[in-house]
Amino acid sequence: MKERVGSFFKRSKDVFAQKDTHVVAIGDSLTQGVGDANNSGGYVGILDDVVNDDIQTATFDNFGHAGDRTDQLLKRMKDPKVQTSLKKADIVLITVGANDIMKILRDNITDLNYQEFKEEQPAYEERLTTIFTNLSYLNESAEIYLVGFYNPFEQYFADVPELDQIVEDWNSIGEKVTATESQFHYIPTKDLFDDADQDLFYEDNFHPNNDGYEKMAKRVLDYIEK
């Protein structure tokens, strides 16, 4: 592990060596780590492995659940086990939103157009705002990070030319929501997957592979360092 990630290992140690840090990850398949060949929790698992390689310096709780949309995450956050963990968190990591887009794609598969996504944006923003409001209510001192998403939809819905703009729009909503409080932060990841010459996807061509998750882990660390 040390040899594979190089300076990433040292930086992670430096960041999390300050104190016993409790990290809680919630959200969809990107949090669960679908596509991780080692089944070790994707980008969250990479951070855990690197930080705790020699000695336990941080605790990671991963509540990722593949397929979760914002409405489902709101329900999952009512789980007493999840709430207990969130209340103790120093850092909260969230991935959510891609499945909200996927639901619109599936529900309107025979008549897809940009307007369908435009009309759903206010409701999505309201749900995302509620997620962050609830998190702040549970824990007003944690640093809460929304990890933005990339565009995995094009190869499945090539007949929707606005998909890239849709992803940009919905990531912008995430940026807007996280700009409302100092404890909220937004972490962009779309640019990490823009280079088609890099092999960063799992065999389903939808989720990241180990290299893709490593890029995400490094980006998350960049923002936590700040």
C-alpha positions in Angstrom: 0.0 0.0 0.0 2.8 2.5 0.9 4.6 1.9 -2.3 1.4 2.2 -4.4 0.2 5.5 -3.1 3.6 7.2 -2.3 3.2 10.7 -0.9 -0.6 10.1 -0.5 0.3 7.8 2.4 2.4 10.4 4.2 -0.2 13.2 3.6 -3.0 11.0 5.0 -0.9 10.2 8.1 -0.2 13.9 8.6 -3.9 14.9 8.2 -5.3 12.3 10.6 -2.5 12.2 13.1 -3.8 15.3 14.8 -6.3 13.3 17.0 -8.4 10.2 17.0 -10.7 11.1 14.1 -14.1 9.6 13.5 -15.1 9.5 9.9 -18.6 8.6 8.8 -19.5 7.9 5.1 -23.1 7.9 3.9 -24.6 7.7 0.5 -24.9 5.6 -2.6 -22.8 3.0 -4.4 -19.8 5.3 -4.6 -19.6 5.3 -0.8 -20.3 1.6 -0.7 -17.5 1.1 -3.1 -19.2 -0.8 -6.0 -16.5 -1.6 -8.5 -13.7 -2.0 -6.0 -12.1 -5.3 -6.9 -11.0 -5.8 -3.3 -14.5 -5.2 -1.9 -12.9 -2.9 0.7 -15.1 0.1 0.4 -13.9 2.1 -2.6 -12.5 5.6 -1.9 -13.5 5.4 1.8 -11.8 2.0 2.2 -8.6 3.4 0.5 -8.5 6.3 3.0 -9.1 3.8 5.9 -6.4 1.4 4.7 -3.8 4.2 4.2 -4.5 6.1 7.4 -4.6 3.0 9.6 -1.9 1.1 7.9 0.5 1.0 10.8 -1.6 2.0 13.8 -5.3 2.8 14.3 -5.4 6.6 14.2 -9.0 7.1 12.8 -12.3 5.2 12.9 -14.3 4.8 9.6 -17.9 3.9 9.6 -19.2 3.3 6.1 -23.0 3.3 5.6 -23.0 3.4 1.8 -25.9 1.7 0.1 -26.0 1.1 -3.7 -28.9 2.8 -5.4 -29.7 5.4 -2.8 -31.3 8.6 -3.9 -31.6 11.7 -1.8 -35.1 10.6 -0.6 -33.8 7.2 0.4 -30.8 8.7 2.2 -33.0 10.9 4.2 -34.8 7.7 5.4 -31.6 5.9 6.1 -30.3 8.8 8.2 -33.2 8.0 10.7 -31.6 4.7 11.5 -30.5 4.9 15.2 -27.2 3.2 14.4 -26.5 5.7 11.7 -27.5 8.7 13.9 -25.3 7.5 16.8 -22.3 7.4 14.5 -23.1 10.7 12.9 -23.4 12.4 16.3 -19.8 11.3 17.1 -18.3 12.2 13.7 -15.5 14.6 13.1 -15.8 14.2 9.4 -18.9 13.2 7.3 -18.5 12.2 3.7 -21.5 12.0 1.3 -22.0 10.8 -2.2 -25.6 11.2 -3.5 -27.4 12.6 -6.5 -26.5 10.3 -9.4 -29.4 8.0 -8.7 -31.8 10.9 -8.6 -30.8 11.6 -12.2 -31.0 7.9 -13.1 -34.6 7.7 -11.8 -35.6 10.5 -14.2 -33.8 8.7 -17.0 -35.6 5.5 -16.3 -39.0 7.0 -15.7 -38.9 8.9 -19.0 -37.0 6.5 -21.1 -39.4 6.7 -24.1 -39.5 10.5 -24.1 -36.3 11.9 -22.6 -35.7 15.7 -22.8 -33.8 18.3 -20.8 -37.0 19.8 -19.4 -37.7 16.7 -17.3 -34.5 17.2 -15.5 -34.9 21.0 -15.2 -38.3 20.5 -13.5 -37.0 18.1 -11.0 -34.1 20.3 -9.8 -36.0 22.3 -7.2 -37.2 19.2 -5.5 -33.7 17.7 -5.6 -32.3 20.9 -4.1 -34.9 20.8 -1.3 -34.1 17.2 -0.4 -30.3 17.8 -0.5 -30.8 20.9 1.7 -32.8 18.8 4.2 -30.0 16.2 4.3 -27.5 18.9 5.3 -29.8 20.6 7.7 -30.5 17.3 9.4 -26.7 16.5 9.6 -26.0 19.9 11.1 -28.7 19.4 13.6 -27.2 16.0 14.6 -23.7 17.3 14.7 -23.0 21.0 14.6 -19.2 20.6 14.9 -18.4 18.0 12.2 -16.9 19.0 8.9 -19.4 17.7 6.3 -18.3 17.1 2.7 -20.5 16.4 -0.4 -18.4 14.5 -3.0 -19.7 15.5 -6.4 -20.3 13.0 -9.1 -19.0 12.5 -12.7 -21.0 11.6 -15.8 -21.5 7.8 -16.1 -24.7 8.0 -18.1 -23.6 8.9 -21.7 -22.9 5.3 -22.8 -26.3 4.2 -21.7 -28.3 7.2 -22.8 -26.3 8.4 -25.8 -29.5 9.9 -27.3 -29.6 12.6 -24.6 -27.0 15.1 -25.7 -27.5 17.4 -22.7 -26.4 14.7 -20.1 -23.1 16.5 -19.4 -25.0 19.7 -18.8 -27.4 17.9 -16.6 -24.6 16.6 -14.4 -23.1 20.1 -14.3 -26.4 21.5 -13.2 -26.9 19.0 -10.4 -23.4 19.3 -9.2 -24.0 23.1 -9.1 -26.9 22.5 -6.8 -24.6 20.6 -4.5 -22.2 23.5 -4.6 -25.0 25.9 -3.8 -26.3 23.9 -0.8 -22.9 23.4 0.7 -22.1 27.1 0.5 -24.8 27.9 3.0 -22.8 27.0 6.2 -19.1 27.0 7.1 -19.1 23.4 8.2 -20.4 22.3 4.7 -17.9 21.7 1.8 -18.2 20.5 -1.8 -15.6 18.3 -3.4 -15.7 18.1 -7.3 -14.7 14.8 -9.0 -16.1 15.2 -12.5 -12.8 16.3 -13.9 -11.1 13.2 -12.6 -12.9 11.1 -15.1 -12.9 13.3 -18.1 -9.9 11.7 -19.8 -11.2 8.9 -21.9 -7.6 7.5 -22.4 -7.4 6.6 -18.7 -8.9 3.3 -17.6 -10.7 4.4 -14.5 -14.0 2.4 -14.7 -15.1 -1.0 -13.5 -16.3 -3.6 -16.0 -19.8 -2.1 -15.8 -18.4 1.1 -17.2 -20.5 3.0 -14.6 -18.6 2.7 -11.3 -14.9 3.5 -10.7 -12.4 0.7 -10.6 -9.6 0.8 -8.0 -7.6 3.4 -9.9 -10.7 5.6 -10.1 -11.4 5.3 -6.4 -7.8 6.1 -5.6 -8.2 9.3 -7.6 -11.3 10.1 -5.6 -9.6 9.3 -2.3 -6.7 11.7 -3.2 -9.1 14.4 -4.1 -11.1 14.0 -0.9 -7.8 14.2 1.1 -6.9 17.4 -0.8 -10.0 19.1 0.5 -9.8 17.7 4.0 -6.3 19.0 4.2 -7.6 22.5 3.5 
